[in-house]
């Protein structure tokens, strides 16, 4: 929803770059300045255990893992920070 709100011109968003690569490439979103913030924090995908085999949950989880790995492979190695 945050991405769609930013595209609609409702405001700005602070997001991981890998989530908006297509929007940046197409010009639907722009980075007003070249500042990237590295975080030592992690994201977690959580869902009820009894929902873990629902096809939509499995598809989303698998997609998210692929995108995270793709983003990680594009990111230069950390300099020990």
Biopython code that builds the backbone (N, CA, C, O; Angstrom):
import numpy as np
from Bio.PDB.StructureBuilder import StructureBuilder

atoms = [
    (1, "UNK", "N", (0.815, -1.193, 0.000)),
    (1, "UNK", "CA", (0.000, 0.000, 0.000)),
    (1, "UNK", "C", (0.862, 1.262, 0.000)),
    (1, "UNK", "O", (0.512, 2.267, -0.620)),
    (2, "UNK", "N", (1.978, 1.194, 0.695)),
    (2, "UNK", "CA", (2.863, 2.359, 0.753)),
    (2, "UNK", "C", (3.406, 2.687, -0.634)),
    (2, "UNK", "O", (3.461, 3.851, -1.029)),
    (3, "UNK", "N", (3.803, 1.655, -1.366)),
    (3, "UNK", "CA", (4.326, 1.869, -2.719)),
    (3, "UNK", "C", (3.253, 2.491, -3.606)),
    (3, "UNK", "O", (3.524, 3.452, -4.326)),
    (4, "UNK", "N", (2.054, 1.958, -3.559)),
    (4, "UNK", "CA", (0.965, 2.487, -4.380)),
    (4, "UNK", "C", (0.621, 3.921, -3.989)),
    (4, "UNK", "O", (0.316, 4.743, -4.853)),
    (5, "UNK", "N", (0.666, 4.224, -2.703)),
    (5, "UNK", "CA", (0.405, 5.593, -2.254)),
    (5, "UNK", "C", (1.457, 6.554, -2.804)),
    (5, "UNK", "O", (1.131, 7.659, -3.239)),
    (6, "UNK", "N", (2.715, 6.130, -2.782)),
    (6, "UNK", "CA", (3.776, 6.989, -3.323)),
    (6, "UNK", "C", (3.605, 7.188, -4.825)),
    (6, "UNK", "O", (3.776, 8.298, -5.330)),
    (7, "UNK", "N", (3.271, 6.118, -5.538)),
    (7, "UNK", "CA", (3.048, 6.225, -6.982)),
    (7, "UNK", "C", (1.893, 7.180, -7.271)),
    (7, "UNK", "O", (1.937, 7.941, -8.239)),
    (8, "UNK", "N", (0.859, 7.138, -6.428)),
    (8, "UNK", "CA", (-0.310, 7.997, -6.621)),
    (8, "UNK", "C", (-0.038, 9.446, -6.228)),
    (8, "UNK", "O", (-0.890, 10.312, -6.427)),
    (9, "UNK", "N", (1.137, 9.716, -5.674)),
    (9, "UNK", "CA", (1.477, 11.090, -5.311)),
    (9, "UNK", "C", (0.937, 11.519, -3.966)),
    (9, "UNK", "O", (0.886, 12.714, -3.675)),
    (10, "UNK", "N", (0.536, 10.575, -3.143)),
    (10, "UNK", "CA", (-0.028, 10.897, -1.829)),
    (10, "UNK", "C", (1.064, 11.284, -0.843)),
    (10, "UNK", "O", (0.807, 12.025, 0.106)),
    (11, "UNK", "N", (2.270, 10.792, -1.056)),
    (11, "UNK", "CA", (3.359, 11.107, -0.139)),
    (11, "UNK", "C", (4.643, 10.460, -0.585)),
    (11, "UNK", "O", (4.806, 10.103, -1.752)),
    (12, "UNK", "N", (5.545, 10.312, 0.345)),
    (12, "UNK", "CA", (6.826, 9.680, 0.085)),
    (12, "UNK", "C", (6.925, 8.392, 0.888)),
    (12, "UNK", "O", (6.137, 8.163, 1.805)),
    (13, "UNK", "N", (7.887, 7.558, 0.543)),
    (13, "UNK", "CA", (8.046, 6.291, 1.246)),
    (13, "UNK", "C", (9.525, 6.005, 1.439)),
    (13, "UNK", "O", (10.353, 6.352, 0.597)),
    (14, "UNK", "N", (9.839, 5.383, 2.534)),
    (14, "UNK", "CA", (11.179, 4.881, 2.791)),
    (14, "UNK", "C", (11.069, 3.370, 2.714)),
    (14, "UNK", "O", (10.435, 2.733, 3.555)),
    (15, "UNK", "N", (11.703, 2.805, 1.686)),
    (15, "UNK", "CA", (11.523, 1.386, 1.380)),
    (15, "UNK", "C", (12.834, 0.737, 0.996)),
    (15, "UNK", "O", (13.755, 1.415, 0.540)),
    (16, "UNK", "N", (12.928, -0.566, 1.176)),
    (16, "UNK", "CA", (14.087, -1.273, 0.625)),
    (16, "UNK", "C", (14.063, -1.161, -0.901)),
    (16, "UNK", "O", (13.023, -1.349, -1.532)),
    (17, "UNK", "N", (15.208, -0.856, -1.471)),
    (17, "UNK", "CA", (15.289, -0.623, -2.921)),
    (17, "UNK", "C", (14.795, -1.820, -3.732)),
    (17, "UNK", "O", (14.175, -1.635, -4.780)),
    (18, "UNK", "N", (15.060, -3.052, -3.263)),
    (18, "UNK", "CA", (14.673, -4.228, -4.053)),
    (18, "UNK", "C", (13.169, -4.319, -4.243)),
    (18, "UNK", "O", (12.710, -4.966, -5.185)),
    (19, "UNK", "N", (12.391, -3.686, -3.370)),
    (19, "UNK", "CA", (10.941, -3.728, -3.520)),
    (19, "UNK", "C", (10.430, -2.808, -4.618)),
    (19, "UNK", "O", (9.310, -2.977, -5.101)),
    (20, "UNK", "N", (11.244, -1.837, -5.013)),
    (20, "UNK", "CA", (10.765, -0.840, -5.977)),
    (20, "UNK", "C", (11.645, -0.731, -7.219)),
    (20, "UNK", "O", (11.595, 0.276, -7.925)),
    (21, "UNK", "N", (12.442, -1.751, -7.489)),
    (21, "UNK", "CA", (13.321, -1.709, -8.664)),
    (21, "UNK", "C", (12.536, -1.438, -9.954)),
    (21, "UNK", "O", (12.944, -0.601, -10.759)),
    (22, "UNK", "N", (11.425, -2.134, -10.151)),
    (22, "UNK", "CA", (10.640, -1.944, -11.381)),
    (22, "UNK", "C", (10.070, -0.532, -11.460)),
    (22, "UNK", "O", (10.067, 0.076, -12.530)),
    (23, "UNK", "N", (9.593, -0.013, -10.343)),
    (23, "UNK", "CA", (9.021, 1.338, -10.321)),
    (23, "UNK", "C", (10.089, 2.386, -10.607)),
    (23, "UNK", "O", (9.823, 3.378, -11.285)),
    (24, "UNK", "N", (11.292, 2.169, -10.093)),
    (24, "UNK", "CA", (12.388, 3.090, -10.388)),
    (24, "UNK", "C", (12.773, 3.016, -11.859)),
    (24, "UNK", "O", (12.972, 4.046, -12.502)),
    (25, "UNK", "N", (12.879, 1.800, -12.395)),
    (25, "UNK", "CA", (13.267, 1.626, -13.801)),
    (25, "UNK", "C", (12.252, 2.248, -14.752)),
    (25, "UNK", "O", (12.624, 2.788, -15.794)),
    (26, "UNK", "N", (10.967, 2.173, -14.395)),
    (26, "UNK", "CA", (9.927, 2.699, -15.275)),
    (26, "UNK", "C", (9.695, 4.201, -15.092)),
    (26, "UNK", "O", (9.024, 4.835, -15.907)),
    (27, "UNK", "N", (10.253, 4.764, -14.021)),
    (27, "UNK", "CA", (10.039, 6.183, -13.755)),
    (27, "UNK", "C", (8.790, 6.479, -12.936)),
    (27, "UNK", "O", (8.487, 7.643, -12.672)),
    (28, "UNK", "N", (8.058, 5.437, -12.526)),
    (28, "UNK", "CA", (6.872, 5.667, -11.691)),
    (28, "UNK", "C", (7.254, 6.218, -10.336)),
    (28, "UNK", "O", (6.489, 6.961, -9.721)),
    (29, "UNK", "N", (8.451, 5.854, -9.864)),
    (29, "UNK", "CA", (9.003, 6.418, -8.631)),
    (29, "UNK", "C", (10.408, 6.904, -8.911)),
    (29, "UNK", "O", (11.092, 6.386, -9.794)),
    (30, "UNK", "N", (10.832, 7.892, -8.162)),
    (30, "UNK", "CA", (12.197, 8.395, -8.262)),
    (30, "UNK", "C", (12.779, 8.507, -6.862)),
    (30, "UNK", "O", (12.062, 8.704, -5.881)),
    (31, "UNK", "N", (14.094, 8.375, -6.798)),
    (31, "UNK", "CA", (14.799, 8.614, -5.544)),
    (31, "UNK", "C", (15.228, 10.081, -5.567)),
    (31, "UNK", "O", (15.998, 10.480, -6.440)),
    (32, "UNK", "N", (14.742, 10.887, -4.626)),
    (32, "UNK", "CA", (15.069, 12.315, -4.658)),
    (32, "UNK", "C", (16.543, 12.591, -4.368)),
    (32, "UNK", "O", (17.045, 13.664, -4.701)),
    (33, "UNK", "N", (17.235, 11.645, -3.757)),
    (33, "UNK", "CA", (18.663, 11.764, -3.518)),
    (33, "UNK", "C", (19.233, 10.359, -3.378)),
    (33, "UNK", "O", (18.514, 9.414, -3.054)),
    (34, "UNK", "N", (20.525, 10.235, -3.624)),
    (34, "UNK", "CA", (21.175, 8.929, -3.613)),
    (34, "UNK", "C", (21.674, 8.577, -2.216)),
    (34, "UNK", "O", (22.877, 8.437, -1.998)),
    (35, "UNK", "N", (20.765, 8.438, -1.292)),
    (35, "UNK", "CA", (21.116, 8.044, 0.062)),
    (35, "UNK", "C", (20.495, 6.691, 0.337)),
    (35, "UNK", "O", (19.277, 6.530, 0.261)),
    (36, "UNK", "N", (21.326, 5.729, 0.653)),
    (36, "UNK", "CA", (20.826, 4.412, 1.018)),
    (36, "UNK", "C", (21.249, 4.139, 2.451)),
    (36, "UNK", "O", (22.396, 4.371, 2.831)),
    (37, "UNK", "N", (20.321, 3.650, 3.224)),
    (37, "UNK", "CA", (20.584, 3.363, 4.624)),
    (37, "UNK", "C", (20.728, 1.861, 4.790)),
    (37, "UNK", "O", (19.808, 1.104, 4.480)),
    (38, "UNK", "N", (21.863, 1.439, 5.271)),
    (38, "UNK", "CA", (22.093, 0.027, 5.556)),
    (38, "UNK", "C", (21.574, -0.253, 6.966)),
    (38, "UNK", "O", (21.751, 0.554, 7.879)),
    (39, "UNK", "N", (20.949, -1.379, 7.120)),
    (39, "UNK", "CA", (20.393, -1.730, 8.422)),
    (39, "UNK", "C", (20.874, -3.110, 8.834)),
    (39, "UNK", "O", (21.017, -4.011, 8.008)),
    (40, "UNK", "N", (21.115, -3.253, 10.102)),
    (40, "UNK", "CA", (21.473, -4.555, 10.647)),
    (40, "UNK", "C", (20.222, -5.278, 11.142)),
    (40, "UNK", "O", (20.302, -6.380, 11.686)),
    (41, "UNK", "N", (19.096, -4.658, 10.951)),
    (41, "UNK", "CA", (17.830, -5.251, 11.357)),
    (41, "UNK", "C", (17.375, -6.233, 10.290)),
    (41, "UNK", "O", (17.866, -6.206, 9.162)),
    (42, "UNK", "N", (16.453, -7.084, 10.641)),
    (42, "UNK", "CA", (15.942, -8.077, 9.702)),
    (42, "UNK", "C", (14.434, -7.944, 9.585)),
    (42, "UNK", "O", (13.761, -7.440, 10.484)),
    (43, "UNK", "N", (13.929, -8.402, 8.472)),
    (43, "UNK", "CA", (12.497, -8.498, 8.276)),
    (43, "UNK", "C", (12.083, -9.933, 8.574)),
    (43, "UNK", "O", (12.867, -10.866, 8.397)),
    (44, "UNK", "N", (10.864, -10.097, 9.022)),
    (44, "UNK", "CA", (10.339, -11.434, 9.279)),
    (44, "UNK", "C", (9.000, -11.585, 8.589)),
    (44, "UNK", "O", (8.156, -10.691, 8.645)),
    (45, "UNK", "N", (8.814, -12.699, 7.950)),
    (45, "UNK", "CA", (7.519, -13.040, 7.381)),
    (45, "UNK", "C", (6.862, -13.983, 8.372)),
    (45, "UNK", "O", (7.409, -15.041, 8.685)),
    (46, "UNK", "N", (5.702, -13.608, 8.863)),
    (46, "UNK", "CA", (5.010, -14.437, 9.843)),
    (46, "UNK", "C", (3.595, -14.723, 9.364)),
    (46, "UNK", "O", (2.956, -13.895, 8.717)),
    (47, "UNK", "N", (3.134, -15.900, 9.695)),
    (47, "UNK", "CA", (1.772, -16.313, 9.371)),
    (47, "UNK", "C", (1.417, -17.469, 10.294)),
    (47, "UNK", "O", (2.306, -18.145, 10.811)),
    (48, "UNK", "N", (0.117, -17.704, 10.507)),
    (48, "UNK", "CA", (-0.279, -18.811, 11.373)),
    (48, "UNK", "C", (0.204, -20.145, 10.817)),
    (48, "UNK", "O", (0.175, -20.367, 9.607)),
    (49, "UNK", "N", (0.641, -21.015, 11.690)),
    (49, "UNK", "CA", (1.177, -22.309, 11.269)),
    (49, "UNK", "C", (0.178, -23.088, 10.428)),
    (49, "UNK", "O", (0.568, -23.774, 9.483)),
    (50, "UNK", "N", (-1.117, -22.991, 10.762)),
    (50, "UNK", "CA", (-2.116, -23.756, 10.011)),
    (50, "UNK", "C", (-2.359, -23.199, 8.609)),
    (50, "UNK", "O", (-3.107, -23.794, 7.834)),
    (51, "UNK", "N", (-1.743, -22.073, 8.274)),
    (51, "UNK", "CA", (-1.878, -21.472, 6.939)),
    (51, "UNK", "C", (-0.649, -21.715, 6.073)),
    (51, "UNK", "O", (-0.607, -21.272, 4.925)),
    (52, "UNK", "N", (0.350, -22.411, 6.604)),
    (52, "UNK", "CA", (1.629, -22.526, 5.902)),
    (52, "UNK", "C", (1.569, -23.292, 4.589)),
    (52, "UNK", "O", (2.493, -23.182, 3.783)),
    (53, "UNK", "N", (0.520, -24.059, 4.346)),
    (53, "UNK", "CA", (0.431, -24.832, 3.104)),
    (53, "UNK", "C", (-0.568, -24.248, 2.103)),
    (53, "UNK", "O", (-0.801, -24.839, 1.048)),
    (54, "UNK", "N", (-1.151, -23.110, 2.417)),
    (54, "UNK", "CA", (-2.075, -22.449, 1.490)),
    (54, "UNK", "C", (-1.256, -21.980, 0.283)),
    (54, "UNK", "O", (-0.225, -21.328, 0.450)),
    (55, "UNK", "N", (-1.707, -22.306, -0.925)),
    (55, "UNK", "CA", (-0.915, -21.967, -2.122)),
    (55, "UNK", "C", (-0.505, -20.499, -2.211)),
    (55, "UNK", "O", (0.622, -20.214, -2.618)),
    (56, "UNK", "N", (-1.364, -19.575, -1.852)),
    (56, "UNK", "CA", (-1.009, -18.155, -1.934)),
    (56, "UNK", "C", (0.098, -17.803, -0.947)),
    (56, "UNK", "O", (0.974, -16.998, -1.265)),
    (57, "UNK", "N", (0.071, -18.388, 0.233)),
    (57, "UNK", "CA", (1.116, -18.147, 1.231)),
    (57, "UNK", "C", (2.442, -18.735, 0.748)),
    (57, "UNK", "O", (3.484, -18.087, 0.839)),
    (58, "UNK", "N", (2.397, -19.950, 0.242)),
    (58, "UNK", "CA", (3.602, -20.608, -0.283)),
    (58, "UNK", "C", (4.177, -19.797, -1.443)),
    (58, "UNK", "O", (5.386, -19.576, -1.501)),
    (59, "UNK", "N", (3.335, -19.358, -2.353)),
    (59, "UNK", "CA", (3.800, -18.584, -3.511)),
    (59, "UNK", "C", (4.426, -17.265, -3.073)),
    (59, "UNK", "O", (5.474, -16.874, -3.588)),
    (60, "UNK", "N", (3.794, -16.582, -2.132)),
    (60, "UNK", "CA", (4.335, -15.310, -1.655)),
    (60, "UNK", "C", (5.671, -15.519, -0.947)),
    (60, "UNK", "O", (6.625, -14.780, -1.191)),
    (61, "UNK", "N", (5.744, -16.525, -0.070)),
    (61, "UNK", "CA", (6.986, -16.810, 0.639)),
    (61, "UNK", "C", (8.109, -17.123, -0.336)),
    (61, "UNK", "O", (9.217, -16.602, -0.205)),
    (62, "UNK", "N", (7.823, -17.976, -1.313)),
    (62, "UNK", "CA", (8.843, -18.350, -2.286)),
    (62, "UNK", "C", (9.298, -17.147, -3.109)),
    (62, "UNK", "O", (10.492, -16.974, -3.354)),
    (63, "UNK", "N", (8.346, -16.318, -3.534)),
    (63, "UNK", "CA", (8.689, -15.108, -4.287)),
    (63, "UNK", "C", (9.569, -14.187, -3.446)),
    (63, "UNK", "O", (10.573, -13.665, -3.930)),
    (64, "UNK", "N", (9.189, -13.992, -2.190)),
    (64, "UNK", "CA", (9.938, -13.101, -1.311)),
    (64, "UNK", "C", (11.366, -13.593, -1.109)),
    (64, "UNK", "O", (12.303, -12.795, -1.110)),
    (65, "UNK", "N", (11.538, -14.894, -0.937)),
    (65, "UNK", "CA", (12.881, -15.449, -0.780)),
    (65, "UNK", "C", (13.729, -15.248, -2.032)),
    (65, "UNK", "O", (14.912, -14.921, -1.938)),
    (66, "UNK", "N", (13.129, -15.441, -3.195)),
    (66, "UNK", "CA", (13.852, -15.228, -4.458)),
    (66, "UNK", "C", (14.254, -13.761, -4.601)),
    (66, "UNK", "O", (15.390, -13.465, -4.971)),
    (67, "UNK", "N", (13.346, -12.856, -4.318)),
    (67, "UNK", "CA", (13.647, -11.420, -4.437)),
    (67, "UNK", "C", (14.714, -10.989, -3.441)),
    (67, "UNK", "O", (15.590, -10.191, -3.776)),
    (68, "UNK", "N", (14.648, -11.504, -2.228)),
    (68, "UNK", "CA", (15.656, -11.152, -1.222)),
    (68, "UNK", "C", (17.033, -11.648, -1.651)),
    (68, "UNK", "O", (18.024, -10.933, -1.502)),
    (69, "UNK", "N", (17.101, -12.852, -2.176)),
    (69, "UNK", "CA", (18.379, -13.387, -2.640)),
    (69, "UNK", "C", (18.893, -12.599, -3.843)),
    (69, "UNK", "O", (20.092, -12.350, -3.963)),
    (70, "UNK", "N", (17.990, -12.214, -4.721)),
    (70, "UNK", "CA", (18.383, -11.404, -5.886)),
    (70, "UNK", "C", (18.957, -10.067, -5.432)),
    (70, "UNK", "O", (19.970, -9.613, -5.964)),
    (71, "UNK", "N", (18.320, -9.442, -4.458)),
    (71, "UNK", "CA", (18.802, -8.166, -3.938)),
    (71, "UNK", "C", (20.142, -8.344, -3.238)),
    (71, "UNK", "O", (21.038, -7.512, -3.379)),
    (72, "UNK", "N", (20.276, -9.426, -2.488)),
    (72, "UNK", "CA", (21.527, -9.684, -1.773)),
    (72, "UNK", "C", (22.669, -9.885, -2.764)),
    (72, "UNK", "O", (23.785, -9.430, -2.513)),
    (73, "UNK", "N", (22.416, -10.551, -3.871)),
    (73, "UNK", "CA", (23.479, -10.808, -4.843)),
    (73, "UNK", "C", (23.891, -9.540, -5.580)),
    (73, "UNK", "O", (24.999, -9.479, -6.113)),
    (74, "UNK", "N", (23.035, -8.532, -5.624)),
    (74, "UNK", "CA", (23.361, -7.249, -6.259)),
    (74, "UNK", "C", (24.109, -6.317, -5.317)),
    (74, "UNK", "O", (24.757, -5.372, -5.767)),
    (75, "UNK", "N", (24.027, -6.575, -4.006)),
    (75, "UNK", "CA", (24.601, -5.698, -3.004)),
    (75, "UNK", "C", (26.071, -6.036, -2.803)),
    (75, "UNK", "O", (26.412, -7.200, -2.588)),
    (76, "UNK", "N", (26.956, -5.027, -2.869)),
    (76, "UNK", "CA", (28.373, -5.274, -2.617)),
    (76, "UNK", "C", (28.563, -5.851, -1.209)),
    (76, "UNK", "O", (27.764, -5.577, -0.314)),
    (77, "UNK", "N", (29.591, -6.628, -1.017)),
    (77, "UNK", "CA", (29.861, -7.227, 0.286)),
    (77, "UNK", "C", (30.062, -6.140, 1.326)),
    (77, "UNK", "O", (30.626, -5.084, 1.040)),
    (78, "UNK", "N", (29.600, -6.407, 2.519)),
    (78, "UNK", "CA", (29.733, -5.466, 3.632)),
    (78, "UNK", "C", (31.193, -5.280, 3.999)),
    (78, "UNK", "O", (31.996, -6.205, 3.875)),
    (79, "UNK", "N", (31.533, -4.089, 4.448)),
    (79, "UNK", "CA", (32.912, -3.801, 4.838)),
    (79, "UNK", "C", (33.091, -3.954, 6.347)),
    (79, "UNK", "O", (33.904, -3.260, 6.957)),
    (80, "UNK", "N", (32.314, -4.879, 6.951)),
    (80, "UNK", "CA", (32.460, -5.147, 8.368)),
    (80, "UNK", "C", (31.665, -4.233, 9.251)),
    (80, "UNK", "O", (31.913, -4.173, 10.455)),
    (81, "UNK", "N", (30.700, -3.508, 8.685)),
    (81, "UNK", "CA", (29.925, -2.578, 9.510)),
    (81, "UNK", "C", (28.863, -3.273, 10.254)),
    (81, "UNK", "O", (28.115, -2.640, 10.999)),
]
sb = StructureBuilder()
sb.init_structure("model")
sb.init_model(0)
sb.init_chain("A")
sb.init_seg("    ")
for serial, (resi, resn, name, xyz) in enumerate(atoms, 1):
    if name == "N":
        sb.init_residue(resn, " ", resi, " ")
    sb.init_atom(name, np.array(xyz, "f"), 0.0, 1.0, " ", f" {name:<3s}", serial, name[0])
structure = sb.get_structure()
